[in-house]
Amino acid sequence: MAESHVVTGLVAKRAQLAGRIEACRQELAHLEADVGNLDGAIKLFAPDYKLEGLRAKPAGRRNRLFIQGECQRLILEIFRDAAQPLSAARLAEALARGKGLEASPAVSEALRKSALGAVKRLVGKGVIAPAGNDDTGALWRLG
């Protein structure tokens, strides 16, 4: 059989994926047990509480470009050095330079989304304020 190395590789990959599936099933069983324990505790303190009406909260997706809080710190540094209001696109460019990343379309979009999220949090805290619009979109400045 001339293609046995291909079959061997495919079998190894299948075994790897089957192992991941089993690990996920075990994690699911643990999570279901944890939810059951929480349901019991809720019923202990509030026997009439309707657990059926509770909705699941979606798990957040983390951007792997930054460690916790790094994007917000970098954005504040960028605003401190800026002489004029900045847009999300300009923030993304500055973040790419600051992190030493190549500004490919996918990376630029991820950086723009991260910048917008951080800016919205900072606007909510009163640290950054809206400063109008330009041809690239909304502008912000330090509050």
Secondary structure in CASP SS format (residue, H / E / C, confidence):
PFRMAT SS
TARGET T0000
AUTHOR 0000-0000-0000
METHOD secondary structure of the structure
MODEL  1
M C 1.00
A C 1.00
E C 1.00
S H 1.00
H H 1.00
V H 1.00
V H 1.00
T H 1.00
G H 1.00
L H 1.00
V H 1.00
A H 1.00
K H 1.00
R H 1.00
A H 1.00
Q H 1.00
L H 1.00
A H 1.00
G H 1.00
R H 1.00
I H 1.00
E H 1.00
A H 1.00
C H 1.00
R H 1.00
Q H 1.00
E H 1.00
L H 1.00
A H 1.00
H H 1.00
L H 1.00
E H 1.00
A H 1.00
D H 1.00
V H 1.00
G H 1.00
N H 1.00
L H 1.00
D H 1.00
G H 1.00
A H 1.00
I H 1.00
K H 1.00
L H 1.00
F H 1.00
A C 1.00
P C 1.00
D C 1.00
Y C 1.00
K C 1.00
L H 1.00
E H 1.00
G H 1.00
L C 1.00
R C 1.00
A C 1.00
K C 1.00
P C 1.00
A C 1.00
G C 1.00
R C 1.00
R C 1.00
N C 1.00
R C 1.00
L C 1.00
F C 1.00
I C 1.00
Q C 1.00
G C 1.00
E H 1.00
C H 1.00
Q H 1.00
R H 1.00
L H 1.00
I H 1.00
L H 1.00
E H 1.00
I H 1.00
F H 1.00
R H 1.00
D H 1.00
A C 1.00
A C 1.00
Q C 1.00
P C 1.00
L E 1.00
S C 1.00
A H 1.00
A H 1.00
R H 1.00
L H 1.00
A H 1.00
E H 1.00
A H 1.00
L H 1.00
A H 1.00
R H 1.00
G H 1.00
K H 1.00
G C 1.00
L C 1.00
E C 1.00
A C 1.00
S C 1.00
P H 1.00
A H 1.00
V H 1.00
S H 1.00
E H 1.00
A H 1.00
L H 1.00
R H 1.00
K H 1.00
S H 1.00
A H 1.00
L H 1.00
G H 1.00
A H 1.00
V H 1.00
K H 1.00
R H 1.00
L H 1.00
V H 1.00
G H 1.00
K H 1.00
G C 1.00
V C 1.00
I E 1.00
A E 1.00
P E 1.00
A E 1.00
G E 1.00
N E 1.00
D E 1.00
D C 1.00
T C 1.00
G E 1.00
A E 1.00
L E 1.00
W E 1.00
R E 1.00
L E 1.00
G C 1.00
END
